[in-house]
Amino acid sequence: MEVLRRQPFLRLLFPLVVGIVCGDAFPHPFPWGCFLGGAALWLLLLYVCHHRCWPTLLGGGTGVLLASIGFQMAAWQVSEVAYGCPSGEAVYHVRIAEHPEEKERSRLCPVRVQGVWVGDSLHVGRRPPLFLLYFPKDSASARLRRGDELLVHARLSPPRNNGNPDEFDYERYLCRQGGSGTAYVPAGRWQVVGHDSARTFRQVALDYRAEVVSLYRRLGFRDDELTVLSALTVGDQDH
């Protein structure tokens, strides 16, 4: 407690961290309208406490507000990546969201699921979730580009760990990256049906980041030097 008295920043950080941990464990955020309305009323109460010189109530109320913000943001992030995958294979309309990445035995395409076909109708969700689709390395998948719209027949599944005690927590990692799951799409089970050349703000930023990393390569940076420089300057940890 003495440390908290000497470090005011920790007194603000501690309730925020507690809220984030609780939101990650119980991902049930409040409706944004209710949350913002409650936060506005709480700020009004804090103003009254400050005006009346009630330091104890002001400090406690500030802690509750920060904990609520941490809970709401963490719970919202986890709930946003949740996606009710069908139990079996289905036909999905997807759009490639980022440049395909070549792996050792496959080609990885981050996609946004635009909808799932049920009979003759396309069911569209309120938000297109992000999935990682793996395609076999062949001449057909080599032509895939960001913005391509595909029909894929596959089984989407949420990320799951194997349960080993010392394994990498891939489920939590993918959730932190905004991913809802993965799937493998065999050859002949997908088809390009269109292309969207429009770029989002995030895609424009990623393109500029790739240009900066490419510049570093031309300047002679390699391996660990390139990794550290890219991470420190543009936040790229994949090189």
Secondary structure, DSSP 4 states (H G I P E B T S, - for coil): -HHHHH-HHHHHHHHHHHHHHHHHHS--PPPHHHHHHHHHHHHHHHHHHHHTT-HHHHHHHHHHHHHHHHHHHHHHHHHHH-----SS-EEEEEEE-S--EE-SSEEEEEEEEEEEEETTEEE--SS--EEEEEEESSTTGGG--TTEEEEEEE--B-------TTS--HHHHHHHTTEEEEEE--TTSEEEEEE-----HHHHHHHHHHHHHHHHHHTT--HHHHHHHHHHHH-----
